Amino acid sequence: MDAMTAGRMLDHLEREVEHRLARLHDDEESLRHDRADGTADDEHDPEGSTLSGEWAQVDALRRGAEAERAEIRAARERVASGTFGVCEVCGRPIADARLEVRPFARRCIACAA
């Protein structure tokens, strides 16, 4: 995969991650508001999950998205340095099919297994 194609794919992925992070930030703000107003019964709501459970889920999703954003940024650095698409373990090329599915892959399929 050439650097231009990789760059476009990484741009697209980063926009998706940023959008997801913005939604998760809004979800966190909503949960923070629900906790602060004192009307939510965090542990005894028979109609659904607790605010603590929702908070933990949103937090886990946010941390995952932040980790993905870091991987995308690291992939951009590999594009800039000319090492994008080269396995960091064996030094062989990473298959284009793998990079199309996971553009921030650092290892070829064999080394990733």
trRosetta pair geometry for C-beta under 8 A, 3 or more apart (Angstrom, degrees):
i j d omega theta_ij theta_ji phi_ij phi_ji
1 5 5.2 -116 -173 86 92 125
1 6 5.4 111 127 -60 116 93
1 84 7.8 -77 83 130 101 108
1 85 5.7 -172 48 -91 90 137
1 96 4.9 137 -48 -124 90 89
1 99 5.0 -127 1 99 145 148
1 100 7.4 170 -81 -59 138 74
2 5 5.1 91 60 12 78 102
2 6 6.9 -143 99 -5 38 92
3 6 5.5 -56 -144 40 32 114
3 7 6.1 38 155 -25 66 106
3 79 5.2 122 -144 -164 91 97
3 84 6.7 116 -107 53 76 138
4 7 5.7 -52 -149 33 29 114
4 8 6.6 28 154 -17 62 103
5 8 5.9 -54 -151 35 32 110
5 9 6.4 30 153 -16 65 107
6 9 5.8 -58 -149 38 31 110
6 10 6.1 28 155 -17 67 109
6 75 7.4 -140 174 158 111 109
6 79 5.3 -176 107 -101 131 122
6 84 5.5 94 180 149 169 149
6 85 7.1 -110 -81 -43 142 109
6 99 7.1 -50 -104 171 96 129
6 103 6.2 151 -147 -161 74 112
7 10 5.8 -57 -144 39 29 109
7 11 6.2 36 154 -24 64 104
7 76 7.5 75 -117 -122 73 82
7 79 6.0 133 -70 -179 83 162
8 11 5.5 -50 -148 31 31 115
8 12 6.5 31 154 -18 64 104
9 12 5.8 -54 -152 35 32 111
9 13 6.3 29 153 -15 65 108
9 99 7.9 110 82 152 166 87
9 100 7.5 -127 -117 -130 152 49
9 103 4.5 173 123 -89 128 155
10 13 5.7 -53 -144 40 33 111
10 14 6.1 34 157 -21 66 107
10 72 5.4 144 -157 -164 91 93
10 75 5.7 -164 -106 99 130 121
10 76 5.7 157 155 -73 157 86
10 79 7.2 -116 -4 -25 154 146
10 103 5.7 -147 -70 127 74 140
10 104 7.3 101 -110 -68 98 88
11 14 5.9 -59 -147 37 26 109
11 15 6.5 27 155 -19 63 105
12 15 5.9 -55 -152 33 29 110
12 16 6.6 28 152 -17 63 106
13 16 5.6 -56 -152 36 34 112
13 17 6.3 31 153 -17 68 106
13 68 7.7 -123 165 159 110 109
13 72 5.5 -167 105 -109 118 131
13 103 6.3 -155 -19 45 149 129
13 104 7.6 -147 114 -28 164 109
14 17 5.6 -52 -144 38 34 111
14 18 6.2 35 155 -20 66 105
14 69 6.7 84 -131 -130 78 78
14 72 5.0 166 -77 145 90 154
14 73 7.9 92 -105 -61 123 70
15 18 5.8 -54 -145 37 30 111
15 19 6.3 32 154 -20 64 106
16 19 5.7 -56 -150 36 29 112
16 20 6.3 29 153 -18 65 107
17 20 5.6 -54 -147 38 32 112
17 21 6.2 34 153 -20 66 105
17 65 5.4 156 -158 -168 86 91
17 68 5.3 -158 -112 101 133 114
17 69 4.8 171 140 -75 146 87
17 72 6.7 -154 7 -6 153 149
18 21 5.6 -52 -146 37 31 112
18 22 6.5 36 152 -22 63 103
18 69 7.4 95 -65 -106 67 124
19 22 5.7 -52 -152 32 31 113
19 23 6.7 29 151 -16 63 104
20 23 5.8 -55 -151 37 33 110
20 24 6.3 31 152 -17 66 108
20 61 7.7 -121 166 160 110 105
20 65 5.0 -156 106 -120 120 141
21 24 5.6 -54 -143 40 33 111
21 25 6.3 40 153 -25 65 102
21 62 6.7 87 -129 -137 74 77
21 65 5.1 -176 -72 128 85 139
21 66 7.1 94 -105 -68 123 71
21 69 7.2 9 -47 -47 140 140
22 25 5.6 -49 -149 31 31 114
22 26 6.7 32 151 -18 62 102
23 26 5.6 -53 -154 35 35 112
23 27 6.4 37 148 -20 66 103
24 27 5.3 -48 -147 35 37 115
24 28 6.4 41 151 -21 65 101
24 58 5.7 153 -157 -167 88 88
24 61 5.6 -160 -110 104 132 109
24 62 4.6 168 148 -83 145 90
24 65 6.5 -178 0 21 152 150
25 28 5.7 -51 -150 34 32 112
25 29 6.5 34 151 -19 64 104
25 62 7.7 104 -63 -114 59 123
26 29 5.6 -53 -149 36 33 112
26 30 6.4 36 152 -21 65 104
27 30 5.6 -53 -150 35 32 113
27 31 6.4 29 153 -16 65 105
27 58 4.8 -158 116 -125 125 135
28 31 5.8 -56 -148 39 32 109
28 32 6.1 35 152 -22 66 106
28 55 7.7 78 -125 -134 72 74
28 58 5.6 173 -72 139 76 139
28 59 7.7 92 -99 -73 111 68
28 62 7.2 24 -51 -58 128 148
29 32 5.5 -52 -145 36 31 114
29 33 6.3 35 153 -21 64 104
30 33 5.7 -53 -150 34 30 112
30 34 6.4 31 151 -19 64 105
31 34 5.5 -51 -146 36 34 113
31 35 6.4 32 155 -17 65 104
31 51 5.9 143 -156 -163 95 97
31 54 5.9 -169 -106 109 128 114
31 55 5.3 156 165 -86 152 84
31 58 6.6 -160 -12 22 149 156
32 35 5.9 -56 -150 37 30 109
32 36 6.1 25 154 -19 64 113
33 36 5.8 -61 -143 39 29 109
33 37 6.3 24 163 -23 66 108
34 37 6.5 -55 -142 29 24 105
34 39 7.6 -89 -158 63 64 86
34 40 4.7 46 167 -29 95 147
34 51 5.9 -166 107 -114 124 132
35 40 6.5 -63 -88 53 40 129
35 42 7.1 38 -113 -78 86 122
35 51 5.9 155 -74 153 91 155
37 40 7.3 82 66 -5 92 89
40 45 7.3 -31 -170 -61 78 132
40 51 5.6 75 139 -46 143 135
41 44 4.7 -59 151 60 124 86
41 45 5.1 152 77 -60 95 79
42 45 7.6 -41 -148 -14 7 107
42 50 5.4 59 173 -168 62 100
42 51 4.6 -69 -124 35 87 108
42 52 5.8 76 178 -23 111 93
43 50 5.7 19 -100 -121 39 133
43 52 7.4 21 -80 5 74 125
45 48 5.8 -27 123 53 121 71
45 49 7.8 11 78 86 121 19
45 50 6.5 154 32 -98 107 58
49 53 4.4 -106 175 82 111 135
49 54 5.6 129 105 -50 120 87
50 53 4.6 101 57 4 81 100
50 54 7.1 -148 96 -1 45 85
51 54 5.6 -55 -147 41 36 111
51 55 5.9 42 152 -26 68 106
52 55 5.5 -51 -144 34 29 115
52 56 6.4 31 155 -20 63 104
53 56 5.8 -53 -149 34 30 110
53 57 6.5 29 153 -18 63 106
54 57 5.7 -56 -150 36 33 112
54 58 6.3 29 155 -15 67 106
55 58 6.0 -57 -146 39 29 107
55 59 6.1 30 154 -20 64 110
56 59 5.7 -56 -145 38 28 113
56 60 6.3 29 156 -20 64 106
57 60 5.9 -54 -148 35 29 109
57 61 6.4 27 154 -16 64 107
58 61 5.7 -56 -148 39 31 111
58 62 6.2 34 153 -22 65 107
59 62 5.7 -54 -147 35 30 113
59 63 6.4 29 156 -17 64 105
60 63 5.8 -53 -146 37 30 110
60 64 6.4 32 154 -19 63 107
61 64 5.7 -55 -150 37 31 113
61 65 6.4 29 154 -18 65 106
62 65 5.8 -56 -147 37 31 109
62 66 6.3 31 154 -19 65 106
63 66 5.7 -53 -146 37 31 112
63 67 6.4 34 154 -20 64 105
64 67 5.7 -55 -149 35 31 111
64 68 6.4 32 152 -19 65 105
65 68 5.5 -51 -148 36 34 114
65 69 6.4 39 151 -22 65 102
66 69 5.5 -49 -148 33 34 114
66 70 6.6 37 151 -20 63 102
67 70 5.6 -51 -152 34 34 113
67 71 6.6 36 149 -20 64 103
68 71 5.5 -52 -151 34 35 113
68 72 6.5 38 150 -21 66 102
68 104 7.8 154 -161 32 65 155
69 72 5.6 -51 -149 34 33 113
69 73 6.4 32 152 -17 65 105
70 73 5.7 -54 -147 37 32 110
70 74 6.4 34 152 -19 65 105
71 74 5.6 -53 -147 37 32 112
71 75 6.4 36 151 -22 64 103
71 104 4.1 96 147 146 101 153
72 75 5.6 -53 -152 33 32 114
72 76 6.7 38 148 -23 63 100
72 103 7.7 41 -119 90 78 107
72 104 5.5 -92 -85 -74 45 136
73 76 5.5 -45 -152 28 37 116
73 77 6.9 40 148 -19 63 99
74 77 5.5 -49 -155 32 38 114
74 78 6.7 38 146 -18 65 101
74 104 6.8 83 69 -159 92 110
74 106 7.9 -21 122 -78 127 115
75 78 5.5 -50 -151 35 38 112
75 79 6.6 44 148 -22 66 98
75 84 6.4 73 -172 -119 73 107
75 103 6.1 89 -180 130 162 83
75 104 4.0 -109 -48 -117 135 77
76 79 5.5 -47 -152 31 35 114
76 80 6.5 34 150 -17 65 105
77 80 5.6 -53 -149 38 34 113
77 81 6.2 20 156 -9 67 111
78 81 5.9 -61 -138 46 31 102
78 82 8.0 -100 172 60 55 19
78 83 4.7 -89 -155 80 85 85
78 84 4.0 122 121 -74 99 70
78 85 7.9 157 139 2 122 54
78 86 7.8 -158 -173 38 119 88
78 106 8.0 -171 -63 -112 158 78
79 82 7.9 36 176 -67 26 26
79 84 4.3 21 -80 -35 56 146
81 84 7.9 130 59 -26 75 77
83 86 5.0 -86 -168 43 67 121
83 88 8.0 63 160 -87 124 81
85 93 5.9 -4 150 -152 93 80
85 94 5.1 -135 -160 44 52 96
85 96 7.9 5 -137 -87 121 60
85 99 5.9 -14 -106 -80 88 150
86 91 6.3 -8 177 -154 104 46
86 92 7.5 172 -153 91 66 19
86 93 6.3 -50 -102 -103 58 47
86 94 6.8 -125 -67 -9 8 90
87 90 4.8 9 99 48 136 81
87 91 6.1 -61 70 -6 86 12
87 92 5.2 13 21 55 124 66
87 93 7.3 54 -12 110 89 4
87 94 5.6 134 -61 -64 76 85
87 106 7.4 85 -145 144 48 51
87 107 5.2 52 -145 -144 90 48
87 108 4.1 -47 -79 -15 132 93
87 111 5.4 121 -168 20 131 146
88 106 4.8 -16 2 167 125 98
88 107 6.1 -70 38 -78 84 72
89 107 5.4 32 1 -124 114 105
89 108 7.6 -113 50 26 104 85
89 111 4.0 164 56 -156 143 147
90 108 6.5 -51 43 25 120 124
90 110 7.3 5 -6 83 153 115
90 111 5.4 -153 -10 -62 107 131
92 108 5.7 -10 81 -36 103 153
93 108 7.3 85 102 -88 36 120
94 98 5.4 -101 168 77 96 127
94 99 5.6 109 112 -54 113 102
94 105 5.6 165 -170 101 153 120
94 107 7.1 128 -99 126 116 19
94 108 4.8 -153 -107 -89 66 69
94 109 8.0 124 -148 -21 76 66
95 98 4.6 92 67 3 89 102
95 99 7.1 -165 95 -3 48 86
95 108 6.8 91 -7 -144 80 89
95 109 6.6 -3 14 -15 122 111
96 99 5.5 -60 -146 42 36 110
96 100 6.2 43 154 -28 69 102
97 100 5.7 -49 -148 28 30 114
97 101 6.9 19 155 -9 61 106
98 101 6.1 -65 -155 42 32 103
98 102 6.1 -37 170 47 71 98
98 105 5.5 -41 144 24 107 171
98 108 7.1 143 37 -144 167 51
98 109 5.9 -149 -81 -55 141 93
99 102 6.9 -80 -123 74 25 58
99 103 5.5 55 -178 -114 71 52
99 105 6.0 -119 -94 35 60 116
100 103 7.2 27 -116 -70 14 81
102 105 4.3 81 108 -51 108 102
105 108 8.0 90 145 -86 125 25
105 112 7.3 -49 -159 -72 110 142
107 111 4.2 -122 -172 93 113 110
107 112 4.3 150 96 -64 118 82
108 111 5.1 81 54 18 78 100
108 112 6.7 -146 92 -10 34 94
109 112 5.7 -60 -141 37 27 111
109 113 6.5 31 159 -27 63 103
110 113 6.1 -56 -157 24 28 110
